[in-house]
Each structure stands twice: as structure tokens, then as C-alpha cells.
């Protein structure tokens, strides 16, 4: 039994020495050289490489440098949103006409980011009209939605996926009361330079207390245009028109109950 115990002890010591020294480098024992275990080196090298890859894969947030050069090309502009477009689009149409752009408007009354995000109506208009610039005005019907980040973020992302690479500006709602997070949620999800914050501006309102008057809405649109050269990610030529308003190339209207 003692001979077996000694044998097992010698084997264990030999194995430990072999493993340790194979990790550290070649050694000589009784005139024989024990070389480093290439398999262990391979494993260690692979682990290190993987760690480096993980670190390299962490994306850095790209912050654009403003002002961005103005795109001087003529545009096909698509302006979509809720009833706030009633006051906004005639003024934007005047800018479009003055600067050689073509503009279409899509008004979906009582709509929200949820409605647009679910129904993918924007994709239909993009496919049919082929716009190369988009204005969006949504959020007015979502000022007091509870837990709005949890309920609406996915729809904002859906709308952004439909817009894809087309340059755009999102005009935030003209708050007439404190919201429950719609502006914060939009700011968190929209790329820098694409979100015009309307909250905090002063408006003359219609009798409903929510919609700006036509004159006030026109000034609202003027404010968006003045903001664009210095702060917009994709500014375009929008010189101030002599006319107060104009007609869009075509206006599409959808009612609240439409699917």
C-alpha cells in the first residue's frame, strides 16, 4: 500500500510541476527540456483577443458639430402630423414655394405617435410620394398620457424606422399645460438636431385653448425655420417668403376613426 501511495504522490507532483512550468516557459529537468504548453498559450491568447474585441465593439456617441452645412438642393417635402398642421402647413408651404421645393401635407386628426407607429401610414406616403425631406408634428394628443415612456417609446422608434435615412425635423407639441413626459421622451429618442422643442413658447390660442391661431401658428413655423440653420442636423434652404401662406401640392386628410 505504501508503494502505491508513493507512486500516486509522485504522479501528482509530476503533473503539478508539468502544468505550472508549461504555463510559465521551458525548463530543464535531469537534462530534459520541458517546453511550454502551446494549447494553454492559445487559450490565453484567445481570451485576451475576445476581451479586446468586446471593448472595441462599444459604440461611441457621435455628437454632430453645429452648424451643419446647408443642403441647397430642391426638396420634396412631406409634412405629417395631427390637427396642429392646420395652422402650420400653409406657412411651410409658403416657404416651399418661395424656395423651389414641392410640399405635401398629411393631416390625421386626433392622431398620436401610437396611431402612426401602429398603422405604418407614413411608409405608404413615403412609397407613393418619394419625399427627400420630412417634417413631423406629433405629441399634442399625448400631453397627459400616464407612463408615456413605457407606452409610447416603441411607437416613436417605429416612426423613426419608417423615416429611415430621410432627413427630418420633428416639431414638438405647443404645450398649453404641463405634460407627463412627452417632450422628454421625444428628446431622448430623436437624434440631436432633429427635435424642435415648442414647449415654453407663447401662443395666441383658439377658443379650445389648445390650438394656436393661424397667425400664431405661422409665427411658430417661422421659429422652426429660424432654428434650423444653427441647430438642425439637416438644414435646407428656407428663405423667408413674401406671402404669408400658400397651398401645398396636395393635402391628405384622415379622420380620427380611420384605420
N, C-alpha and C positions, 0 to 999 in steps of 0.2 A: 504493500500500500504506500510505503514511504517513497519507493522508487517512482510510482505513478504520480504522487503528489509533486515530487521534484520535477518530473517531466512536464507536468501541466504548468508549473510555476515558470520553468524555463521558456516554454512556448508563449506564455502570456507576456513575459518580459520582452521576448524577441519581437512579438507583434507590436507592443507599445513602442519600442525603440525604432522599429521599422517605420511605423506610421509617423512618429514625431519627426524623425530625420528626413523622411521622404517629403514632408511638408516644408522643411527648412532648407534643404540643399544636400548635395552629395557629401558623403562621409566615407571614411575607410575603416574597416573592421577586420583585423587579422590579415591585412594585405588585400582585402577585397573592398572594392568601392561600391557603396550603395547609392544609386542615383535617385534624383528627385522623382517623385511620382507625377508623371505628366498628366494623368487624369485629374489629380487634385488641383494642379495649376490651371487646367482647362476649366474646371468648375468655378474656381475663384475668379478667373478672368471673365467668365460668362456672367457671373453675378455682378461684378463691377460694371460691365458693359450695360447690363439691364438697368442698373441704377442711373447711369448717365443718360440713357435713353428716356427714362421717366422724367428726369429733370429738364431735358431738352424739349420734351413734349408739352410743358406747361406754357400756354399761350400768354403773351404779354398784351395788356390792353392798349390798343392803338388809339392815341389821342390826336385827332387831326389838328393841324396848325391853321388857325384862322387869321385873316380872311383867306378863303379859298378862291382861286381864280374863277371869274365869272364865265359860264358857258354861254357863248354868243350865238349858238345855233338856234334856229327856229324850232319851236316845240309843238307837239300835240299834247295839250294839257287835259287831263281828266280830273275833275273836281267832284268828289263823292262825300256824302255825309247825311246828316239829319236835317231837320227843318231850319237850322241856322243858315243853311245855304241860300234860303230865300233872300236874305239880305246881303250875303257875301258874294254870291256868284256874279251878279250884274257888275259889280265893281271889278272883280278879277277879269271878267270878260272885256271890260274897257281897257285894262292893261294888255290883255292878249291881243286885241285888235290894234292898239297903238304900236305894238312891238312885233307884229307879224306872226304871232302864234295862233294856233287853232285851239279852241276850247270847248269841251263838252262837260255838262253838269249832270250828276245823278243825285236826285233828292229822294231819300227814303224816309218818309215822315215817321216820327216816333221810333226811329231805329237806334241801335246801340252797337257797341263792339261785339256783343253776343250775337245779335242778329246777323251782322255782316260776317262775323267769324264762322258761324254755323252754316250759312247758306252759300257761301263762296260766290256771291253775286259779283264781287269785284273781278274775279277771274273771267267771268263771262264778258264783262265790258272791256277788260284788257285784251282779250282774244278778238273781240269784234272791232274795237276802235284803234288798237295798236298805239296807245299813248307812250310817250317817252318822258313824261313828267306827270306826277300825281300830287294833288292836294287832297287832304283828308280833314274833315271836321266832325269828330265824334266825341261823345262823352257827356253832352248836356243832359241826356236822359238817364245818366248814371251817377248823378251827384250824391245821392244819399243811399246807394246800394251798400248794404252791410257786408263786411268781409270781402270787399271788392277785389282785393289781390288774389284771394283764393278762387273767387268765382269768375273773374274776367281776364286774368293774365293769359290764359291759354287762347282766348279769342283774339287778343291783341297780337299774340305770336302767330296765330293763323292768318290774320290780315297781313302781317309783315311777310309771311311766307308767300302769300299771293302777289304782293308787290315785288318780291324777289329783288332784283338788282336795279329796278327802275328808280331814279331819283325822286324823292318825295319830301313834302312838308306836311306835318300833322299839326293842325290848329286846335289848341285845347279849348275846352268849354268856357264860355263867359260867365263865370260864377255869379249867381245872384244870392247865394247862400253858401255857408261853409260846407265843403264836400267831405265825404267819408274816406277819401283816398284816391279818387280817380286821377287827379293830376300827379300825385306821387307815383302811382302805378305806371302811368304813361311815361313819366320821366325815367323810371328805372328800366323800361323795356325798349324805348326808342333810342336809336343811335344818337350820339351827341351831334347837334347841328340840324336835327330834323324835327324838333318839337318846339313850337311857339307857345309859350305859356300865356294864356289870356286872363287867367285868374289875377285879380288885383287891378285890372283896368276899370275905368269909369265909363259907364254906358248910359245913354238915354234909352229907357225900355218902353216897350209897348204896354198895353193895358194888362197883359197877362203877367207882367213883372219879370219875365224871363228873357224874351226875345228882344234884342236891340232894335231900335227903329231903323228904317232904311238908311237914313243919314248917318246914324251912329255905327251901323254895320259897315258902311262904306269906309268910315274912318278906321274901323277895326282892320279892314283889309289893307288899308294904307299902312297901318302899323306893322302888319306882317311883311309887307313889301320893303319897308324901310329897314326892318330887322335883317332881312336876307343877305345883303352884300357883306356884312361884317360877321354874321353869326351862323349862316346856313351852310350845311355841308355841300350842297349843290346849288349855288346861286345861278340864276339865269337873268337875262336882260328883261327888266320890267321898268322901263322909263315911265314917268307919270303921264297919264293921258289927259288930253284936254276935256274929253267927255266925262261926265260923272258916272255913266253906266253904259253898257252895251249888251247886245244879245249874244248868247252862246251859240256856237254852231248848231247845237241841239241840246235840249234839256229832257232828261228821262225822269219820270215821276213814279214813285211806288208808294202805295198806301200802307198804313200800319199793319193791316191783317194779311198782307201778301206774303206768300211763301216763296 
